[in-house]
Each structure stands twice: as C-alpha cells, then as structure tokens.
C-alpha cells in the first residue's frame, strides 16, 4: 500500500470510528437500559446542567485532556479529534432516533449499540492516531503510579459511574453487558480493521501499539 493511500485509509478509519462511537453511545442513551461508564457521568451532568449529552461529552473530554499535562502524556490527532467528533455525532444521532418505550425495541437497540461501539473502537484504535483522552488518563496514571492499567481503569470507571449515578445517570443491565462485552468486541474488530503497513513507512503521528489502547474513548 502506498504512503498516500495508507494515510487516507488511516484517516478514514479514524473519523468513521469516532463518528460511529458517538452514534453507538446515542443508541445506548435511546435504549435507556444503562450506559457505558463515562456515558453515565455525561448523562448525569447533562441532567444537572441542561446541556446536551454530546456537549457535556466534549467538555469532559477537554477537561480530561488537561489532566494529561501533569501526567506527561502526549496527545495525537486522534486524541483531539475524539473530544469533538464523538460528542457531535452523539447529539446528531439522538436528534434522529425516535423515542420508544417498548422493551421489544429497546433491547435490540441496546445490543446494536454495544456491537457498533465495538466496531467503532476497533476502527479508530487500528488507525493509530493516538488514544482517546479518557484512555490516556488511565495509561498516564498507570505510568505515574506503577499500578496496572486494569486497576487504574477499574478505579477510574467505578468513580465515574458512582458520580454519574449520583447525578442522575442511567445504570442498568446495559452497563453490565457493555462492561463484559466491549473488550472482546474491540479486540475482534481491531484485528478486522488492522491497517497494512505502508510501502514506505514514514510516521505521520506516533501511536502506541493498538493492543495496548483498548480502553475506550
């Protein structure tokens, strides 16, 4: 694959993945059966502030990115794009999703949202333009404290879920199903969307090994 085509493929995957991630998060909101950990916080803050959940996602992402400074993390194009694209795609999808109270419609919406989230995660991580701001927070804490990424992720996400739930975010069966399935799904789609090496390898932005970044945006 030529260098130009290689870069075009990576950029396409990055922005398709981020847009689909926002759409999948909106589907979980529409299902109303429980959100992913950071989604619980975003929804809780949206309930309290009156802002849309997408705008809250952008604000939280930017705030988390500021925490990278003392952790000495370096953002990439994907990191900065993540902050804006996911939130905008979430609000856009929510504006198009019809409201439904029927459980027969909400369960398929939940399952489709989780699977699409796995697809989106595989797409944008395989593009190798840097981790999302929330992922970088966890890896930064791992590097600064010496604790495992799994421990840092668990500690951060428990805090996020507890805070979001207190603020009014939705925790439910969807939250548990997401936690159990997103890792295997992301690993699967990371392999599916792996980008072949360019014929002439010139780094555009440095990204760590994709396998180490499967934490979610």
C-alpha positions in Angstrom: 0.0 0.0 0.0 1.4 3.4 -1.0 2.1 6.0 1.7 -0.7 8.3 0.5 -3.3 5.5 0.4 -2.1 4.3 3.7 -2.6 7.7 5.3 -6.0 8.1 3.6 -7.1 4.7 4.9 -6.0 5.6 8.5 -7.7 9.0 8.4 -10.9 7.4 7.1 -10.9 4.8 9.8 -10.2 7.4 12.5 -13.1 9.6 11.7 -15.5 6.8 10.8 -14.7 5.2 14.0 -15.2 8.3 16.1 -18.5 9.2 14.4 -19.8 5.6 14.9 -18.7 5.7 18.5 -20.8 8.8 19.1 -23.7 7.1 17.3 -23.4 4.0 19.3 -23.3 5.9 22.6 -26.5 7.7 21.5 -28.1 4.3 20.8 -27.4 3.3 24.4 -29.0 6.5 25.6 -32.0 5.8 23.5 -32.4 2.3 24.8 -32.5 3.6 28.4 -31.3 0.3 29.8 -27.9 1.5 31.1 -24.9 3.4 29.7 -21.2 2.8 29.4 -19.3 4.2 32.5 -18.4 7.6 31.0 -21.8 7.8 29.4 -23.4 7.6 32.9 -21.3 10.6 34.0 -22.1 12.5 30.9 -25.8 11.9 31.2 -25.8 12.8 34.9 -24.0 16.1 34.2 -26.4 16.8 31.3 -29.4 16.3 33.6 -27.9 18.8 36.1 -26.7 21.4 33.7 -29.4 21.4 31.0 -26.7 20.9 28.3 -27.0 18.2 25.7 -25.1 15.0 26.5 -22.9 15.5 23.4 -21.8 18.9 24.6 -21.1 17.5 28.1 -19.0 14.8 26.5 -16.9 17.4 24.7 -16.5 19.5 27.9 -15.5 16.4 29.9 -13.1 15.2 27.2 -11.4 18.6 27.1 -11.2 18.6 30.9 -9.7 15.1 31.0 -7.2 16.2 28.3 -5.9 18.9 30.6 -5.1 16.2 33.2 -2.7 14.8 30.7 -0.3 17.7 31.4 0.8 16.7 34.8 0.8 13.0 33.7 3.1 14.0 30.8 1.0 12.3 28.2 1.3 13.5 24.5 -2.0 13.8 22.5 -2.2 12.8 18.9 -4.6 13.8 16.1 -7.0 11.1 17.2 -7.0 12.3 20.8 -8.0 15.9 19.9 -10.5 14.7 17.2 -12.1 12.3 19.8 -13.0 15.2 22.0 -15.2 16.9 19.4 -16.3 14.2 16.9 -17.8 11.8 19.4 -19.9 14.5 21.1 -21.2 16.0 17.9 -22.1 12.5 16.5 -23.9 11.6 19.7 -26.1 14.7 19.6 -26.7 14.3 15.9 -27.8 10.7 16.3 -30.0 11.4 19.3 -31.8 14.1 17.2 -32.7 11.4 14.6 -33.5 8.5 16.9 -37.3 8.0 17.5 -38.3 7.8 21.2 -39.6 4.4 22.2 -40.8 2.9 25.5 -41.4 -0.6 24.2 -38.9 -3.1 25.7 -39.1 -5.1 22.5 -37.5 -2.2 20.7 -35.1 -1.0 23.4 -33.3 -4.4 23.9 -32.3 -4.7 20.2 -31.2 -1.0 20.3 -29.0 -1.7 23.3 -27.4 -4.8 21.7 -26.9 -3.0 18.4 -25.4 0.0 20.2 -22.9 -2.2 22.1 -21.8 -4.1 19.0 -21.5 -0.9 17.0 -19.4 0.5 19.8 -17.0 -2.4 19.4 -16.8 -1.9 15.7 -16.1 1.8 16.2 -13.5 1.2 18.8 -11.7 -1.3 16.5 -11.8 1.2 13.7 -10.4 4.2 15.4 -7.8 2.4 17.5 -6.5 0.5 14.5 -5.9 3.8 12.8 -3.1 4.5 15.3 -3.6 8.3 15.7 -3.3 8.2 19.5 -5.7 7.2 22.3 -8.8 9.0 23.4 -8.5 11.4 26.3 -10.1 9.0 28.8 -7.8 6.1 27.7 -4.8 8.4 28.0 -5.8 9.3 31.5 -5.8 5.6 32.5 -2.5 4.8 30.8 -0.9 8.0 32.3 -2.0 7.0 35.8 -0.5 3.6 35.2 2.8 5.1 34.1 3.0 7.5 37.0 1.8 5.2 39.8 3.3 1.9 38.6 -0.1 0.3 39.1 -1.6 -2.0 36.4 -3.8 -0.5 33.7 -6.6 -2.8 34.7 -6.5 -1.4 38.3 -6.4 2.2 37.1 -9.2 1.6 34.6 -11.4 -0.1 37.3 -10.7 2.7 39.9 -11.5 5.5 37.4 -14.6 3.8 36.0 -16.0 3.0 39.4 -15.6 6.6 40.4 -17.1 7.8 37.1 -20.1 5.5 37.3 -20.8 6.3 41.0 -20.5 10.1 40.3 -22.7 9.9 37.3 -25.3 7.7 39.0 -25.5 10.2 41.9 -26.1 13.0 39.4 -28.9 11.1 37.7 -27.2 9.0 35.0 -28.7 5.6 34.0 -27.1 2.5 35.4 -28.6 -0.9 34.4 -28.3 -4.1 32.6 -26.8 -2.3 29.7 -23.9 -1.0 31.8 -23.1 -4.6 32.9 -23.5 -6.0 29.4 -21.2 -3.3 28.0 -18.5 -3.9 30.6 -18.5 -7.6 29.9 -18.6 -7.5 26.1 -16.7 -4.4 25.0 -13.2 -5.8 25.5 -13.7 -9.0 23.4 -15.6 -7.0 20.7 -12.9 -4.3 20.4 -10.2 -6.9 20.2 -12.1 -8.7 17.4 -12.7 -5.6 15.4 -9.2 -4.4 15.9 -8.0 -7.4 14.0 -10.7 -6.9 11.3 -9.7 -3.3 10.7 -5.9 -3.6 11.1 -4.2 -1.3 8.6 -1.5 -2.9 6.5 1.9 -1.3 6.7 2.7 1.4 4.1 5.3 0.5 1.4 7.3 3.4 2.7 6.9 3.9 6.4 7.0 7.5 7.4 5.4 8.3 10.7 2.7 10.9 10.5 1.8 10.8 14.2 3.1 8.3 16.6 0.8 5.9 18.2 1.5 3.1 20.7 0.7 -0.5 19.9 -3.1 -0.6 19.3 -3.5 -3.6 21.5 -2.4 -1.5 24.5 -5.1 1.1 23.8 -8.3 -0.9 24.1 -9.8 1.1 26.9 -12.4 3.1 25.0 -12.6 6.8 24.2 
